[in-house]
C-alpha cells in the first residue's frame, strides 16, 4: 500500500465512536481517514447485548454516568439523544425492541449496527485503513504527523476513539491512555467496570452450592451507588446485572449490602404470621425465595423444618436482617478480561465538553470509552459513544 500523504482528519479506532465520528466529519466535507489495527470491524458492537447490541437507553441522562466530573457529559448527551440515534436506525429500517428499563436492542443482529455505521462512512467518503498499526504521532507547525504501518499522514485533527482496556481478547488496548500521557494529558486511573466480583475461596466456599440461582435484589456499595437488578450466584462469586452495575462504584475493601427480599420487611412479615401458625417456616416462606436459597439460609440459621409458631421473635429478626441486609466483602473482580467497560480514562478537565478537544493541544480529540465517562449497564455506554463522536465529528 502506498504512503498516504495528507488529510483533514485521522480517526484512530473503527469502533462505535470512531465510525460515527468519521462519518459525521466526512459528511461535512472533510477528507477523513479511519484507521484500525484489527482485521474485523467493531467486535465490541458485534458481541454486545448477546449479539443483539443494546445500542442505547431511552432514559440516558448525566445521572447514569460515573466520572470525576459528572457534569462533563451533559453537553454532548443533550445535543445527540437516543431519539437522534433511532432516527438513523429508521433510515436503515433496523427493527428494535425495548427489553426493560429503557434498554433498546436490535430485533435481529448487532451486525446491522456495524453495517449501518460502515455504510454511513462509505456514503460520506471516509477512507478506510484497516489492519494498520499507528507507530508514532508527532505535533508540528504543519499539523499532526501520524506514522502508520501503511505510511505517514499529515493532518489538522486527530480523533482518538480507541476505547478502553476491557476485553483484550477482541483487541482492546491502552493506546489512547498512552498517547494522552505522552502529551502530558492527565488520565484518571483506569480500572475494570461492569465486571463480576470475586471472593476469597474460604469465604465463598459455603455459597458455591447456590451457583446458578438468580433473583431480583437491591444492592449498594459502601462507596455509593444503589441498584434494583437481578443477582446471579456463581461458583466464584456474584454476577448478573446487579453486581455488574455496583462493580463500577465498588472499591477494594468495600462491603456490598444486598437486600435479597427488597419487597418485604422480613422480620415484621414473619412475626405477623407467627401467631398460632402450625406450618413449618420453609412452607410459609416458600413463596418468597428460590427453594435452594431458602433451604440454605434456613439451615445456616438452624431453622430448617421448624414450626413457625415455635421460633423466637429474636431468631426471626436475625433471619430477617440476614436476608434484608446481607453484607459481603468481595476480594476483587474478574478484571479487564471479563469487564464490559473501563472506568477512568482521559481526565475530562483536560477536554472541551462541547468539542472533545484537548484544551491545550489544538486538533487532538478523545471520544468514547477512552474518556473518563462510564455509563451504567443498559445501553448508556453506546449512547456516550454516539454523543461524544457527534460532538467531535461536528467540531473537526
Secondary structure, 3 states (H helix, E strand, C coil): CCCCCECCEEEECCCHHHHHHHHHHHHCCCCEEEECCCCCCCHHHHHHHHHCCEEEECCCCHHHEECCCCCCCHHHHHHCCHHHHHHHHHHCCCCEEECCCCEEEECCCCHHHHHHHHHHHHHHCCEEECCCCEEEEEEECCEEEEEECCEEEEECEEEECCCCCCCHHHCCCCHHHHHHHHCCCCEEEEEEECCCEECCHHHHHHHHHHCCCEEEEEEEECCCCEEEEEEEECCCEEEHHHHHHHHCCCCCCCCEEEECCCCCCHHHHHHHHHCCCCCEHHHHHCCCCCHHHHHHHHHHCCCCCCEHHHCCHHHHHHHHHHHHCEEECCCEECCCCCCCEEEEEECHHHECCCCCEECCCCCEEECHHHECCEECCCCHHHHHHHHHHHHHHHHC
